[in-house]
Amino acid sequence: ARAILDPSNPLGIDKDAVLGNMAAHLDVDRGYETAVEAVLRSWLDAVLVKDADSAVRIIRKLESAKAGPARIIAAGASSGVRSAGASALASHVKCADNVAPAIQALIGNVTVTDRFEDIPSPVPAGAAYVTKTGALIRGNGCMEYWTSDAASANPVSRKHVLTEAKKSLSEMERESAGASAAVRAITQEIDAIE
C-alpha cells in the first residue's frame, strides 16, 4: 500500500485512480466505532481506488515491480446481499458518494445489534451480524470477536478522538479569547481608578 500512496509515485499510477486509504473516507456514528472496526479492521488501511479496472492495473504494477503487498478496494464494487432498515451497519457510516459502493460491498450485508439475543440462529447464508461491542457472527460459520486495547489502536476511534479534540480546542480558544477580553476590561477599570 505504501508504494501506491507514495507521493513520488514510483509505480507511475494514475493519480486520479487513487482515492486514498479507506479509513480516511469514513465518518462513523459515535458508539459504532468498535462494531465498524470489527467488520472492516483488515480493510481500514486498504487503498481505495475509483473502479475495478484501476484496481487491476495497480495490482499488475505492484506485481511487476515487486512493490509489496496491498489491499485494494474498488469504489465501484457492489455487494450481493444487503441488510435493510435502520439496523444495517452501513447506515451508521457516512462517506462520499463515490466511496459508498465499496462500503456496501464490504458491510452491506452486516446488521448491527446491541444484544446477542437479537442475532438469529442460524445466521442466514450471506448475512452477518455484529454487536456494538465487536462480536462478529457470519452466516458462513466464521465468527470473531474484536476489541481495541486502546482507542489509539483503532483508526476510526482515532479519527473521532481527533475530531472531538479539535472541537474542544476551538471551544477553549473562544473561551480564552473571552476571558482575555474580560481581563483587559478589568485592567482598564483598575487603571482608570488609580
Secondary structure, DSSP 8 states (H G I E B T S, - for coil): -HHHH-TT-TT---GGGEEEEGGGG-EE-TT-HHHHHHHHTTTTTSEEESSHHHHHHHHHHHHHHT-----EEETT---SS---STTBGGGGEE--TTTHHHHHHHHTTEEEES-GGGS-SS--TT-EEEETTSEEEETTS-EEE---SSGGG-HHHHHHHHHHHHHHHHHHHHHHHHHHHHHHHHHHHHHHH-
